[in-house]
Amino acid sequence: MFWLLTLPFRIVFGVLAALIALPLALVSLPFALLFLPFLLLRVLIKATVALVMIPVALLVAAVTIGAVLLTVGLLVAIPLLPFALAALFIWVIVKLASRPAYAR
């Protein structure tokens, strides 16, 4: 309700402030145009850095994910290693003890 009561004053003072600021904006326009090439150079440098750094960041992310997956794989495989070795020894003993296959 207070906002609605003060709305005419806000409009009047807003227009008055805009009229006072207009000459300052017109005076500062040439300085803004002098600053424009530096803004364009900033955008060009940022784009170049982004084009160089994005593949590096993706490579680092891929290596990190690969290291995590390798670690998880080893954490699963190491406790199962004795069972795999026992199975390998049994397979070797059975293979050596069986008769050789005849070629036809």
CNS distance restraints for C-alpha pairs under 8 A (distance, minus, plus):
assign (resid   1 and name CA) (resid   5 and name CA) 6.38 0.50 0.50
assign (resid   2 and name CA) (resid   6 and name CA) 6.24 0.50 0.50
assign (resid   3 and name CA) (resid   7 and name CA) 6.01 0.50 0.50
assign (resid   6 and name CA) (resid  10 and name CA) 6.23 0.50 0.50
assign (resid   7 and name CA) (resid  11 and name CA) 6.21 0.50 0.50
assign (resid   8 and name CA) (resid  12 and name CA) 6.24 0.50 0.50
assign (resid   9 and name CA) (resid  13 and name CA) 6.04 0.50 0.50
assign (resid  10 and name CA) (resid  14 and name CA) 5.80 0.50 0.50
assign (resid  11 and name CA) (resid  15 and name CA) 6.18 0.50 0.50
assign (resid  12 and name CA) (resid  16 and name CA) 6.16 0.50 0.50
assign (resid  13 and name CA) (resid  17 and name CA) 5.98 0.50 0.50
assign (resid  14 and name CA) (resid  18 and name CA) 6.16 0.50 0.50
assign (resid  15 and name CA) (resid  19 and name CA) 6.21 0.50 0.50
assign (resid  16 and name CA) (resid  20 and name CA) 6.28 0.50 0.50
assign (resid  17 and name CA) (resid  21 and name CA) 6.05 0.50 0.50
assign (resid  18 and name CA) (resid  22 and name CA) 6.00 0.50 0.50
assign (resid  19 and name CA) (resid  23 and name CA) 7.72 0.50 0.50
assign (resid  20 and name CA) (resid  24 and name CA) 7.67 0.50 0.50
assign (resid  21 and name CA) (resid  25 and name CA) 6.20 0.50 0.50
assign (resid  22 and name CA) (resid  26 and name CA) 6.24 0.50 0.50
assign (resid  23 and name CA) (resid  27 and name CA) 6.15 0.50 0.50
assign (resid  24 and name CA) (resid  28 and name CA) 6.15 0.50 0.50
assign (resid  25 and name CA) (resid  29 and name CA) 6.15 0.50 0.50
assign (resid  28 and name CA) (resid  32 and name CA) 6.36 0.50 0.50
assign (resid  29 and name CA) (resid  33 and name CA) 6.31 0.50 0.50
assign (resid  30 and name CA) (resid  34 and name CA) 6.27 0.50 0.50
assign (resid  31 and name CA) (resid  35 and name CA) 6.29 0.50 0.50
assign (resid  32 and name CA) (resid  36 and name CA) 6.35 0.50 0.50
assign (resid  33 and name CA) (resid  37 and name CA) 7.90 0.50 0.50
assign (resid  35 and name CA) (resid  39 and name CA) 6.55 0.50 0.50
assign (resid  36 and name CA) (resid  40 and name CA) 6.31 0.50 0.50
assign (resid  37 and name CA) (resid  41 and name CA) 6.10 0.50 0.50
assign (resid  38 and name CA) (resid  42 and name CA) 6.11 0.50 0.50
assign (resid  39 and name CA) (resid  43 and name CA) 6.31 0.50 0.50
assign (resid  40 and name CA) (resid  44 and name CA) 6.19 0.50 0.50
assign (resid  41 and name CA) (resid  45 and name CA) 6.13 0.50 0.50
assign (resid  42 and name CA) (resid  46 and name CA) 6.11 0.50 0.50
assign (resid  43 and name CA) (resid  47 and name CA) 6.08 0.50 0.50
assign (resid  44 and name CA) (resid  48 and name CA) 6.17 0.50 0.50
assign (resid  45 and name CA) (resid  49 and name CA) 6.13 0.50 0.50
assign (resid  46 and name CA) (resid  50 and name CA) 6.04 0.50 0.50
assign (resid  47 and name CA) (resid  51 and name CA) 6.12 0.50 0.50
assign (resid  48 and name CA) (resid  52 and name CA) 6.30 0.50 0.50
assign (resid  49 and name CA) (resid  53 and name CA) 5.90 0.50 0.50
assign (resid  50 and name CA) (resid  54 and name CA) 5.73 0.50 0.50
assign (resid  51 and name CA) (resid  55 and name CA) 7.38 0.50 0.50
assign (resid  52 and name CA) (resid  56 and name CA) 7.06 0.50 0.50
assign (resid  53 and name CA) (resid  57 and name CA) 6.01 0.50 0.50
assign (resid  54 and name CA) (resid  58 and name CA) 6.12 0.50 0.50
assign (resid  55 and name CA) (resid  59 and name CA) 6.06 0.50 0.50
assign (resid  56 and name CA) (resid  60 and name CA) 6.19 0.50 0.50
assign (resid  57 and name CA) (resid  61 and name CA) 6.11 0.50 0.50
assign (resid  58 and name CA) (resid  62 and name CA) 6.08 0.50 0.50
assign (resid  59 and name CA) (resid  63 and name CA) 6.13 0.50 0.50
assign (resid  60 and name CA) (resid  64 and name CA) 6.06 0.50 0.50
assign (resid  61 and name CA) (resid  65 and name CA) 6.10 0.50 0.50
assign (resid  62 and name CA) (resid  66 and name CA) 6.02 0.50 0.50
assign (resid  63 and name CA) (resid  67 and name CA) 6.05 0.50 0.50
assign (resid  64 and name CA) (resid  68 and name CA) 6.22 0.50 0.50
assign (resid  65 and name CA) (resid  69 and name CA) 6.15 0.50 0.50
assign (resid  66 and name CA) (resid  70 and name CA) 6.04 0.50 0.50
assign (resid  67 and name CA) (resid  71 and name CA) 6.07 0.50 0.50
assign (resid  68 and name CA) (resid  72 and name CA) 6.18 0.50 0.50
assign (resid  69 and name CA) (resid  73 and name CA) 6.01 0.50 0.50
assign (resid  70 and name CA) (resid  74 and name CA) 6.11 0.50 0.50
assign (resid  71 and name CA) (resid  75 and name CA) 6.08 0.50 0.50
assign (resid  72 and name CA) (resid  76 and name CA) 6.31 0.50 0.50
assign (resid  73 and name CA) (resid  77 and name CA) 6.01 0.50 0.50
assign (resid  74 and name CA) (resid  78 and name CA) 5.71 0.50 0.50
assign (resid  75 and name CA) (resid  79 and name CA) 7.31 0.50 0.50
assign (resid  76 and name CA) (resid  80 and name CA) 7.09 0.50 0.50
assign (resid  77 and name CA) (resid  81 and name CA) 6.19 0.50 0.50
assign (resid  80 and name CA) (resid  84 and name CA) 6.40 0.50 0.50
assign (resid  81 and name CA) (resid  85 and name CA) 6.17 0.50 0.50
assign (resid  82 and name CA) (resid  86 and name CA) 6.15 0.50 0.50
assign (resid  83 and name CA) (resid  87 and name CA) 6.17 0.50 0.50
assign (resid  84 and name CA) (resid  88 and name CA) 6.14 0.50 0.50
assign (resid  85 and name CA) (resid  89 and name CA) 6.18 0.50 0.50
assign (resid  86 and name CA) (resid  90 and name CA) 6.23 0.50 0.50
assign (resid  87 and name CA) (resid  91 and name CA) 6.10 0.50 0.50
assign (resid  88 and name CA) (resid  92 and name CA) 6.17 0.50 0.50
assign (resid  89 and name CA) (resid  93 and name CA) 6.18 0.50 0.50
assign (resid  90 and name CA) (resid  94 and name CA) 6.14 0.50 0.50
assign (resid  91 and name CA) (resid  95 and name CA) 5.97 0.50 0.50
assign (resid  92 and name CA) (resid  96 and name CA) 6.11 0.50 0.50
assign (resid  93 and name CA) (resid  97 and name CA) 6.04 0.50 0.50
assign (resid  94 and name CA) (resid  98 and name CA) 6.05 0.50 0.50
